[in-house]
Amino acid sequence: MAVVLFAFGQPAAAQSEPGRAVNPFVGTLADFGQLSPAAVAPYGMVQLGPDTTPANHAGYDFAATTLDGFSHTRGVGVGCGGAGGDVRATLVYAGEPSAQTIDKRSERAHAGYYRVSYGPGILAEMTATRGSGALRFRLPRTGRIQLSVDFTRNYSKHRAAQWTGESDGELRASFSAGTVCDVGRYYLHSASRLLHNGKAIAARWEGDRTSQAVLLLDVRAGDVVELRTGLSSVDAAAAAVVRDAELGQRPFATLARQTLDEWNRELSRITITGTREEQALFHTALYRVMQTPVAIGDPDGRYRGSDGKVAQLAPGEQHYTSWAMWDNYRTQMPLIALIDPARAQDIGKSLVRLYATGKRRWATPTEPFLTVRTEHAGIALLDFYRKGITGFDARAALSGMVAESPTLARATPDEQIEAAYDDWAIAELADDLGEADLAARHRQQALSYRAMWLATFDRLGSDADVVKARGLYQGTLAQYRWAPVFDLPWLKATMGPRFETELAAFFADNLFNMTNQPDMHVPYILAWAGNPAATDAIVGKYLRQPMEHRYTNAGVRPEPWIGRSFSLSPQGFADGMDDDAGSMTGWYVWSVLGLYPLMPGLPQYVVSRSHMQQAVIRPSKGVRIVVSRAADGQMLVNGRKVVGSSLPHSQLYLYSASTSREASVRSPIRWAHGSRPSAR
C-alpha cells in the first residue's frame, strides 16, 4: 500500500469529524506500538479486528499478507505477548484453507470501523459497541461457506473453554485465559447469533465443545452473512442480553454510524488548530487514550469484580477494569481527569472497588477481563480527589491504600522509589481527610527512601547506563535517578548547582529513553526548574523529528535506532516503544498542549510551549478551556498569559465558560514555584 494512501486516504469529512481523522493503522507495524486497527467504541470491551500471520502482540501486523480470522478482544499496546484474541471468527468457502491472502489495497479503517477484502474477494466489515461486535461478510460467489468460531486462540496462555449451540442457532460460550504476561487469569462469556441477508437463522453448530464451533451454509453471490456477538463478565446468558440491548435489530450501517458519532463526541473533548496531518496525528493519539480502562458493566448494571463475584452497580454508574496503572497513571489517567471528569469519577469508584475485591500488584486469578498491572492506583485516586473529582469514597480509598502499603515491593532501588510515591500519596490523602497521625507516619515512611537515593543515585557510578542494573525494571540508574517527582524540591536542594547541570548532561549524553515510562517526565523537570526553553527544545524534537533511540527494555543497542517517536504511519512509534494503554499517546497529547502533569497527586501542570496554535478543551457541557500561543510564544489560557513554571488545575477553569475580552486583559496567572512542598 502506498504511503500516500495510508496517510491521506481519509475522506474530506475528516476535517469536521475527528473520528474519521483517526488513523487506526498507526502503530500497527511489527513492534512499533503493538496496536491494532480493530473496531472499538470509546472505553469498549470489544476490540473486533483482524488476526494475521505474522502478528504483533495485538494479533495484527500491518506488513502481514496472511489473514487468520477476526477476534473480539485485545490489549492496547501492553507488552509481553499481549492478551485477548477471544472469539476468533473465520469465514471461508468450504474446502479452502482458513488462512487467506489479504488484499492490502482494500484495507480501510476509522474510529469504530474496519474493513478488508481477502481470499477470493470476500469483503469483511466490522464495528463495535461497548460490549458487542458486528462482523459482516459480503460473499463474491455462490457456494458453501464454512464459518468457524474459535475460543482457544488466545495471545496469552489459553486456560479453558466450553461452548453450546442452542436450538435457535444461538452460540454461547464461556472461556478463560492468562492476563498480560500470563500473571493472573480472566474469565469471559460470549453469545453470538448469525444473520443471513439480515435474518437470523437457526444454524447448527458442530465441533469440539471445548475449542471451536463450526457451521456450513449455502450462499449466493452477493449474499451478506453477519455474526453478532455480545460479551459479558457475568455469564453467557448475560452476554446475549448485552448483544440484544446494544445492537438490537439495527442495521450494520446504523451501528457503525452510531459508534462513529460516539467517537466524534468523545474526541471533540479536545480540538486543535493545525494542518490536516497534525489533526489526524493528534486525534489518533487521543483515540488510543480513550480505549482504556474498559467499561464492563452490563446494561442491567451487573458486573463481576476481581474477586470473581457478581455485583450490582447503582443506576447511571459504570464499572471499569483492564488496568495498566504502572504505565498510565503518569499521563493517561491525569488526561482523563482533565477532559472527562465524569468518567474519571466512575473510574475512581472502580479503583476503590478494586481495593475491596482483592487488588493485587498485577492481577488476581479471577479477573473479569484481561488486565496488566494495578500499581499506583492510590496516586491516581489522590490526583482525582485534588482535582475536584470527589464522588468516590475517599476514606475507603485511603483504607485500601494503607492496607496495601505493607505488601509493596521494596527490594530494588526503583521499587523503593515507587513504594515511597505510594506512601506519599497515602500521607497526602490522609492529610486532606484530617488524619494527621496517619499522614505523619506515612510521610516519614515515604521519605525514608532518601537514604537509598543518596547512596545509589547522588553520585552515579560505572553502571549508570546499564539497563536493569541492580535489579531495576526496564531502565537505567541514570533514568530512575529522576523518578521521585513527589520529592523534587528535596532533590534540587540536595544536588544544589549539580541539579541543572547534570539534568542537562542527561540529555546531552543521550541517556533519555523516550520509548518507556520510567523517565518520560524528565524533559519537563527542566521547565519546573526554571528552564522552559530547554524543555521546549527537547519535547519539540521528540514530537516531530527523527531522533537517536539507544534503548530496548533489555539493554542498550549496539547502534541507536534513528526515527520519529510519533508519526502518522504504520510504524507510528519508535522501535520497541509500546503505547502501553495510552501512556505514550497521552504524553504526546500533553506535549502538544504544552501542559504536563509532572507530579500526579499535585493538582498542577508544568507549563512549556504549546506545539499548536490553539486547543479547545471541553471537559463538560458548557465548559470551554482555550489554550493558545501568544505572538511571543507564551501560553495563553482562556485569553490570559500564564506566568511562571506551573499552573494549578483550578486555574484552567477561570473564565472557562467564556473567553471574553475582559478575561484577556486581567492580570496574568501566577503560581509560585514549589508553593506546595512535598516534604514537610
N, C-alpha and C positions, 0 to 999 in steps of 0.2 A: 504494500500500500504506500502510495506516495506521501511524503511528509506534508505537502500542501493539503492533501485530502484530510489527513489526520488533524492538522492544526486548525484548518479553516473550513471544515466540511459541515459546520453547523449552519442552520438556516438563518436568514436575516433577522428573524424574530428573536434571536439571542440577545439583541440589544435591549429588548423590553421584557424578556422572560429570562431571569437568571438561571432557571432550571435547564433551559436549552443552551445557555452559555457553558454549562458544566461539561467537561470532557472526561467521562469515566475511564477512558483508556490511559490517562496519566498515571504513571507509576505501576503499570501492569507488565512491564518487560522484565523478565528474569528476576534478579534480586534488587531491583531499583524501586523500592517502596512496598513490595509484596501486597499489591492491591488487585482488585478485580473490577471488571465493568458490569458486574451483576446489578440487576434492577433491585432497588431498595427504597423504602419510604423513610422519611426522617425518623431516626432512632428505632428503626424497624427490626423485628426478629428475622424476617425473611430477607435473605440476600440471594435472589434467584438468578443464576448466571451459568456460564459455560465452564466445563472442566476439560482441560486439554492435556495432551502429552507432547512435549514436557510441560511442567507446571511450576509456578511459584507456590508459596505457602498458602495462597488463597485459591488454589485449584486451576489457575489460568496463567498462560504466558502469551504475551502479545505476538511473539515470534513463532509460536506453535502453529502447525498446519493440520494437526490431527485433533478432532473433537471426540470426546468420550461420553458426553452427555451434559445434563444440566441439573445442578444441585441447588438446594434451597437455603443452605446456611454456610457461613464462613466468617472468620475473624477479619479485622480490618488492619492489615499490616502488622501482625502481632508477634512475629518471630517464631523461633523454634521450627516445628514443622507445620505451624498453623493449627487450626481446628475447624470443624464443620464438615462440609461435604455430604450432609444428610439428605435423604430422599432424592437420590440421583435418578433422573428420568432420561431414558434413551429411546428414541423412535427411529426405526429404520424399516426398509422394506424387508419382508420375510426372506430369510436365506442370505442376507447381506451381513457383513461384519458390523459389530456395534460401533467400532471406531471408524469414523468417516472423515473425509477431507473437508476442511473449511474453505469456503470462498472468501478470502480476506477482503476482497473488494466490496463485499456485501455488508460487512460489519458496520453497525451504527449504534450509537448509544447517547442518551442524555439522562438527566436525573430521573430515575424511576423507570427507565425503559432500556431494553437491549434487544437487538435482532441480529440474526446471521443466517446465511444460506449455506447448506452443506450437502455432501454426497451428491445425489442425482438432481439436486435443486430443491430440496426440502427447505422451506423458509420457517425458521423458528423465531417467535417473538415472545417477550416476557415482560411482565410488570408485577408490582408487588404493593401490598398494603402493609400495615404494621405487622400483622400476624398471618398473612395469606399471600399466595402467589398464583398468578395465572400464566400458564405456559401454552402458547398457541402455535400449532403447526399447520402449514398450508402445503398440501401434497401435490406434486407436479404430474403424477401419472396414476392411472388405475392399477390396482393390485391389492395385495395383502400386506399390511404393516404389522410390525411387532413393536409393542410398547413395553418397556421394562422399567420397573421402579425398584432401585436397589437401596437397602437400608444398612449396608455394611461398608460402603466405600468412603470411609472417613479419612480426613487428612491426619488426624491423630489416631491413637490406638482404638480400634473397634472393640466394644465390650459385649454387647448383646443386642438382639433384635427379635421381634415377633410381629407378624402381620396377619390380618384376617381379611378375607374377601366376603363382603356381605352379599345377601341375595339380590339386593337392588343395585349392585355394581359398586358400592362404596368400598374403598380400600383404606383400612385403618391399621395403624402400626404404632408400636412403642419401641424405643431403641435407646442405647446409651453408648457413650464413647469417652475417651480421655479429654480433659480440657487442655488448654495450650501447654505445651511442654509435657503433656501426659501427667500433670500433677492434679489430682482430683478427678472427678468423673461427673458428667452431666447426663441428664435423662430428659428425653423429649417424646412428644406424641404427635402424630400426624393423621389427617383424614383427607383423602383425595377422591375426586369424582371426575369421570371422563365425560366430555361432551363431544358429540359428532354432529357437525353442522348446526351447532347451537342447542342441541337437545341432549339431555342426559340419557345415557344408555346403561342397561343392566349388564355390564361387561363381566365376563367370567375370568377371574384372575387365577393363574396357576403358578406352580413353582415351589421352591423350598421355603417353608413358612418362617424360617429364621434368617432369610437373606433377601431374596429377590422375588418380586411378583411380576408375572408376565401375562400379557394377553395378545391375541391376534384379532385383527379387524380388517374387513374388506372395505376398500375405499375406491372412489372415482377421482379422476384428475380434477383438481380444483377444490376437493373437499378440505374442510377445516376440522382438525381434531384439537381439543383443548383439555388440558389437565389442570384442574383447580384444586389447590391444596391449602389446608389450614394447619397451623402449628399451635400447640399449647403445652405449657408446663404441667398441666393438671392431669389430663388423660386423653385418650383418643376420641371419646365422645365429645369432650370439650373442644377438641380441635375442629370437629365438624361444625360445632356451633360458631366458632371463630370464623371459619370459612364462609358459612352462610350469612353471618352478620356483616362481614366486611366486604364480601364480593356480591352476595345475593344473586339476582338474575341479570345484573348489569352487564352489558356487552364489554368485550375486551377494550375497545377503543375508549369507552366511557371510563373504565377503571384506570387506564393509562393517563387519560386527561386529568382525572381527579388527583392522582398521585403527583403529576407534574404541577398541578395547581397548588398542592400542598407544599411541594418543594419551592415554588415561586414565592409563596408566603414566607416560608422559613428563611430562605436565602435573602429575602428583602429586608431582613433584620439589619443587614449592613449592605449598603450600596456605595460604590466608589465612582469617582470621575476618572476615566482613563481610556486608553485605547481598547479596541476590541480584544486584543490579546491579553492586556493587563486585566480586564474584567473577567475574561474566561479563566485565567490562572487563579485570580482571587476567589471567584465563586467556586471553582473546582476545589480549592483548599478548604473553603468554608463548608462545602458539601461533605468532605471527609470528616470534618469536625463534628458534623451533625449526624453521625452514624453510630456513635456510642455515647453513653451506655445504652442498652437495649431495653425497650419497654415490653414487658412480658405479661402485664395484667390483661386478662381476657375481658371481653365486653361486659360480662356479668360481674367483674371485679375480683374474680378468683385468680390466684397465682400460687406457685409453690416457692417456698423460701429455700435458702441454702441449707437448711436442716432437713429438707425433703418433705416438709409438712405443708399441706394446702392451707392458705389463709385467705381472708376476705378484705378487700380494700373498702374504704369509705367512698360514697358516691363522689365522682369527679376526680378521684385520685388515680395515679398510675404508679406501678412498681417497676424499678429499673434494676438491671443486673448486667453481666458481661463487663466486669471491671478490668481496667488496666491502669490502676491508680498509681503504681510506681512510676509509670511513664507520664500519664497525662494530668496528674494533679498540678503540674507545673505550668501548663499553658491552656490545655483544652477545658478543664473544669473552670478556671477563672474566666475564660471567654464565655462559656455558657452562663455564668453568673452575671456577666455584663449584658449580654444580648438577649437572654431569655430567663429572667429571674423567676418566673412562674414555674418553668420546668426545673430550674435549679432547686426550687423548694421541694418538688417531688423527688428529685434525686437525693436531696438531703434526707428526706424521710426514709428513702430506700436504704441509705447508708446506715441510718440509725437502726433500721430493721436488721440489716446485715450484722451489726454488732450483737443483736439479740438472738440471732439464729445460727450461731456457730462460725463467725468470721474467722478465717484462717489467713495466713500470710499470702498464700496463693489461692487455693480452692479447697472446698470440702469434698467428701466422697459422694455428696448428694446435691450437686448444683442443679438448678433448673434450666441452665443454658450454658453454653461454652463461655469460659471466662479466663482471665490471665492472672492478675495479682491485685491484692487489696491494700497493700501498704499505703500509709499516709492518708487514709480516709479521714482521719481526725483533722488533718491540716486543711483539707477541702471543706470540712464542716465549719471549722473556725473561720475560714475565708468567707464562706456563705454568710455566716452569722454576722460578721462585722460589716458586710455589705448590705445589711438590712433584710437578708433572706432568713427570717426567724420563725417561719411556720413549722419547723420541725422541733422535736422535743430536745432542746439543748442540754438539759440535765441528763436525759437518758444517753445522749451522745457522750457527754463527759464521763458518765459511769462506764460506758463501753470502752472509752479510750483509756481510762485508769486501769480497768481490768486487763487490757491488752498490754500495757506497758511492761510488766514483768516477762512477757513472752517474746519481746522484740529481740531480734538478733543483734548482738553487740560484740562479736568476736573480732572483726576486722576493722581497719580504720574507717572505711566507708560506712559500715554498719553502725559504728559508734556515732558518726555524724548524723546519719539518718534517724537513729533512735533518739538522739538529742533533739532533733527537729520535732519529732512526735511528742517528746516530753515537754518541749517548749510550747507546743500547741495546747497541751493539757493545762499547763500553767496559765497561759493567756486566757483560755476559755473559763477556767476556774476563777480567775481574777474578774472577768467580765460578769460572772454569775455570783460574785460576792463570796466565793470560797477562798478566803485569804490563806488559811493554813495549807490547804491542798495546793494552792498556787505556789506558795513558798517552797514546799517540798519538791514539787516537780520542776520548778525553776532551778533549784540547786542541783537536782539530778541532771537536768538538761545541760547546764553549764559545766558539769564535771568532765565533759568531752575535751575541754580546753587543754588539760594536761597532755592528753594524747596528741592533740593537734600541734602543740608546741614541740613535742618530741618527734613527730613524724613529718610535719609539713612546714614548720617555720623555716628550716634550712634544708632544702631538698638535697638528696644525695645522688649517687650514681644510678639508682633505679627509678629516678623521677619520670622517665619516659618509657617505662616498661608496662605494657598493658597487663593488668591483673597482678602487678607486683604486690607482695604482702597480702595476698588473698582478695584484692579488690575485685569488684564485679564490673566487667566491661569498661575499664577505664584505667587511667594512669594516676600516679600521685600528683603530678603537675595539674591534672584536671580536677581531681577531687579536693585539691587544696582550697578551691574557691567555693566549695559546696555549702558551708554554713551560712546561708543567706539570711537566716534569722538572727545572726550574730555579727553582721558585717561591721558595725561600729567598733566592736572589740577587735576584729581582725585588722581593721585600718589603724586603730590606736596601737596595737601590738607590733605591727610591722613598721609603723612610722613612715619615713620617706620611701622605704622599700616597697610599700604597698602599690603605689602607682608605677614606679619604675619596673618592678617585677611583673606587674599586670601587663604593662606594655610589652615586656620581653616575652610573655606568654604567647602573644600574637605574632610578634616579630620572628620568633623561633618556630612558628607554625606548630605549636603544641595544642592548639584548639581543635576539637573534634566536633564538626557540625553534624556528623552522622548519628549521634547518640545523645541521650538526655543528660548525663551527669554534669556536663559543663556548658549546656546550651544557653544558659543565662549569662555567662561570663562577659560577653560583649557589653551588656547593659550595666555591669558594675562600673565600667569606665564613666558612663554618664552619671550614675549615682555618686561617684567620687568627684564629679565636677568637670568632666571632660566629655560633653555630649558630642563634640565634633569627632572624637576618636570612635565612639560608638557608631555614629552615622556612617563613617567611612567603612568600618568593618561590616556592619549589617548590610549596607548598600551593596557591597561586593558579593556577599553570600546570597543576597536576594536575586542578583541579576548577572553575575559574571562567573565564568569558569574559574574554579579555584583548585589548589592542590589539597587533596584529602589523603592524609597519611595513615589513617587508622582503619582497622576492622575491629569487630568485637573481640577477636582473639589475639591481635598483635599489631605491630607496626609493619606497614607494607614495605617491601624492598624498594619499590619506587612509588611515589604518590600517584593516586588516580586523579586525573585532572578533568573537571567538568563542572557543570552547574549543579547547585544543590536543589534548585526548584526550577522546573521548566515545563512548558506546555507540550509534552511529548510522551510517548510510551515509556521512555526511560524515566523522565519525571523527577527523579531524585538522584543524589549521589550514590555511587556503587556501595551496596551493603547498608544503605540507610532505610530502615523500616519506618513507615509512618507512625506505627505504634499507637493505634486507636486515636488518631487526631492530634498526637503530641507535636509532630514536626509541622503539619499543616497549621496547627494552632500557632506555633512560633511564627510561621510565615504571615498569618493574618495580623497578629500583634505587630510584627515588624513593619508591615506595610502601613499600619495605622500610625506608627511612631509612639506607641504606648507599650509598656511591658510590665507584667506582674512579677517583678523581681523577687518579691518576698510573699508568696501566698500565705495568708494569715494576717498580713498587714494590709489594710484596705487602701492601698495607694499604688500608683503606677510610676515607673521611671519614664521620663519624657525624653524622647530623642526626636529625630527629624521624621516627619511624615513622608512616606515614599509614594505619595499620590497627592493630587491637588485638593481633593475633598472626599470625605466619607461621611455618610449619614447613618447613624445607628438608631434603630427603632426597637428598644427593648420591650415596650408595651404600648398599648393603644394610647395615642395622643402624646407620646413622648418622642422627641427627636433630639439626638445629640449630634451636633455637627462638628466634626474635626477637620480642620483645614490648615493650609500652609500660607502664611503671610508672605509678602513680597521679599522680606528679608530672611525668609526661611524659618522663622519662629512659628511654633504651633499656636493655632487658634482653637479654642473650644467654645462653641456657641458664640463666636464673634469676639471673644476676649483672648488677649495674648496670655500665654502661660509663661510665668517667670519662675525659674528655679528648676531643680532636677527631678522633683517628684510632684505628683498630682493626686490628691485624695480622691477616692472613688466617688464620694458625695459631691465633689466639685463638678463632676461631669454632668450632674443634673441641674446645675444652676442655669436658669433660663432655658432649660432643655425643651420645653414645650413651644418655645418661640425664639427665633434668632433676630430679635428686633434691633433697631438702630440704637436704642437706649442701652441694650446689653453690650454693644460693641464699643461704647465709649466709657464704660465704667472701669474702675481700677482693675489691673491685671490680677490673675490668680497667683497667690504666693503660698508656698508650703515649705517651711524651713527644713533644710537638710537634717536628717537624723532627729526629727522632732519627737518621734516616739522611739526611744532607745529600746533595744531588745534585751539588754541586760540591766538588772536593777540591783 
